[in-house]
Amino acid sequence: MTSDPHEEYRNKFAEFSLKEADLRAAKALQRIGWLILLGSLTLTGVLGYTVFVGLWKSNDGIARWISLAIVNILWIACSYWLFSNHKNLAAKASAFRDALQKRQTAAAQLPLDTTSGLRVYREASLDVITSYRAQASRNRRVHNMFQLLIITGSIVVSTLTAMNEGSNTVLSIFTSSLSALVGISAGVTGYFKFRERGTTSQSTADDIEKNYNASAFQLGDYERLEETPRLIQYAATVERIKEEQRKREIQLEQSASREERSAQ
């Protein structure tokens, strides 16, 4: 007995969603592992400095050697976990691609009448909404990270400059490096405009979702329309929203280029 193409497509879409969520979770764990590794290596450098230069001369040295050993064990274990998890991440990425291909194959087997094709387009727009929201979240995170670095770095630089009158060479080098990092962060934030990019992506996702719900419940411009005209209008509206998003992205790129030329 031949299965219903629409039912098969729904099953493949559900399988694809599970694989996508699984891959995102694995990537999140991978990022956390890299943060732990970076922090451990930083602590290793700091503790190594205290051990070999002797900033902790006031004690017998046991505490700093134990701390250094623990931190080294931590980053070695974290490195091993990242290496092992890399294979697991690759397997999940492969499963995700397989699920995506199966979903696309199931979509291609749907009847080629206009209404069915438009239904597929309408459901596929959920992926577009998710993609734009992911872009918005990523840009917001990057912007907030740079802003936090700029704010805290500026305060720390001002405090260290007031505390140090040039007698400590190491502290002076650290203060200068931190000040340069704050300046670079401010320049990167102003050039790439992460906040503006996140705002436009979020606005586009919200507009598409608004039209998706309106077409489902026959609200607003979709009121009293039959299914096929309603789906056609929905597709046209979504394409217009996506085109406006592309134009906004181009304007941001052109604005960055103009600012770069004016600064030269």
ABEGO torsion letter per residue (X at the ends): XBBBAAAAAAAAAAAAAAAAAAAAAAAAAAAAAAAAAAAAAAAAAAAAAAAAAGAAAABAGAAAAAAAAAAAAAAAAAAAAAAAAAAAAAAAAAAAAAAAAAAAAAAAABBABAAAAAAAAAAAAAAAAAAAAAAAAAAAAAAAAAAAAAAAAAAAAAAAAAABAGABAAAAAAAAAAAAAAAAAAAAAAAAGAAAAAAAAAAAAAAAAAAAAAAAAGBEAABGBBAAAAAAAAAAAAAAAAAAAAAAAAAAAAAAAAAAAAAX
